[in-house]
Amino acid sequence: MPGTLYLVATPIGNLGDFSPRAREVMSEVDFIAAEDTRVTKKLMTALDLPQKPLVSYYEHNRRQRGEEILARLLGGENCALVTDAGTPAVSDPGEDLVALCAPEGVPVIPIPGCCAAVCALAASGLPTGRWCFEGFLSVNKKARREHLDALKDEKRSMIFYEAPHKLRATLDDLCAAFGGDRRISLSRELTKLHEETLRMTLAEAVAYFAETAPRGEFVMIVEGAPDVVDEDAEDDRMARALEAVEKRIENGETLKDAVKMVSADLGVKKNALYQLALEAQE
C-alpha cells in the first residue's frame, strides 16, 4: 500500500493560525518535504513539534526530487508537503508533485489552513462570488502585457500577488490595461503585526504608492470588467414598461402601484420607471 501525501498549510504570519489537525499530521508523518528546510525547521521549533527528517522540494529541484519523494510514497512512507508560508500546491511547485502522485494512486490529502489569496479576497470589499487567481505576473514585459490583455474583459474579481519592489511597475501596468477607474484592494503583511488593507481605484493606487514606499508582500484584488449595457434593448424594455404602466392606470390603479407591479414583472428600475411615467403624464 502506498503512503499518503499531506498538503499542510502553514501560517502566513501568525503562528496561532496553525491548526490542531496540522500539528497532528506533522507529528506523525515519516518525513517532510519543504520549500526551505531551514524555515520549516524554525517553524517546527517555534511550534514545539517533534523534529522529522526534512527534504528540500522547491522550484529548481522539483523534477528530480519529485520522483524521489514519489518513490518513498510508493514504498509506504507518509509525507507532509509544506511551503514557507500558506497552502502548498497553489501557485507553487507542489502542483507538480500532486500531478505525479495522482496517476500512481497515491492518496493526496489537503490539511486546510491559511491562504493569502482567500484572506485578502474576503477583506477586499469587492465581489467574492466569482473570482480567478492569476498569481504573480511575469517579469517579461511582453508576457505581462499579453497576460493583462487577455484579462481586459474578465468579469470576475482577479487576484494577483506582488513583491514590494515590483509593486509600482505592476500598478502602472494594471492601470494601463484596465483603466484608472477600476477598483482595487491591496492587502499586505496579512496576519502580521503591520497588516493593512487599502481600498481605492487603480489611479489612486498609482498616486498613493508614488508617494509611499511599498513594504511587505502584497495581495491585490482587482475588480472585474463592468457589464456592457445594450442601450437600445434597455430603451425598448423601458418603453414596454411605460406602456404597461399606462394601461394599469387606465384600469384604475395609482401611478405608484402600477410602477411597483410593472417594475417587478419586467425587472426594470422602479425609480427610473416612475420618473419616466411622471414625465409622460405631464
FENQUI-V289725 format. One record per run of one state. SS is the DSSP state (H for helix, E for strand, C for the rest). FROM is the first residue (numbers start at 1). TO is the last residue. If there is no record, write none. Layout:
# FENQUI-V289725
SS_FROM_TO + SS_FROM_TO
This chain:
# FENQUI-V289725
C_1_3 + E_4_8 + C_9_9 + E_10_10 + C_11_14 + H_15_17 + C_18_19 + H_20_28 + C_29_30 + E_31_34 + C_35_36 + H_37_46 + C_47_52 + E_53_56 + C_57_61 + H_62_74 + C_75_78 + E_79_82 + C_83_85 + E_86_86 + C_87_93 + H_94_102 + C_103_106 + E_107_111 + C_112_115 + H_116_123 + C_124_130 + E_131_136 + C_137_140 + H_141_149 + C_150_156 + E_157_162 + C_163_163 + H_164_178 + C_179_182 + E_183_188 + C_189_195 + E_196_201 + H_202_211 + C_212_217 + E_218_222 + C_223_230 + H_231_250 + C_251_254 + H_255_266 + C_267_269 + H_270_281 + C_282_282
